[in-house]
Amino acid sequence: MSGANASDSIYYVDASSGAVNIEAILRRMDADGYTGYCSLEPHTTRQNAIDCIHKEVKFLCGTGIVEL
């Protein structure tokens, strides 16, 4: 996904495929009893953000940690 105001050389990856193990962080937060909010901020175009949100919700629900 490219940045909204960036050149073609900046891209953002889905939470499940980045260098940071997002699932492990979420599992640790869950194990520690965290019940607050966590946000994903796709700095991109509106349509790319909508597409990203659909993918990320599937990923988050697939972890079994997040329920909708």
C-alpha positions, 0 to 999 in steps of 0.5 A, spaced: 500 500 500 502 506 498 502 512 502 497 518 500 502 523 499 508 519 498 512 517 492 512 510 489 518 508 493 514 508 500 509 502 501 506 499 507 505 492 509 499 488 512 500 487 519 501 480 518 506 480 513 511 486 516 517 485 520 514 486 527 510 480 530 504 484 531 500 477 533 505 476 538 505 483 541 497 482 541 498 475 545 502 479 550 497 484 551 492 479 552 496 475 557 498 481 561 490 483 561 490 489 557 483 491 555 484 498 552 484 500 545 489 499 539 489 502 533 492 501 526 493 507 522 494 506 514 497 513 512 494 512 505 488 514 500 481 513 503 480 506 498 487 503 500 485 504 507 478 501 506 481 495 503 487 495 508 481 495 514 478 489 511 484 485 511 486 487 518 480 485 521 480 478 518 487 478 520 485 480 527 479 475 528 483 470 525 488 470 531 482 468 536 484 474 540 480 479 537 472 478 537 467 482 533 
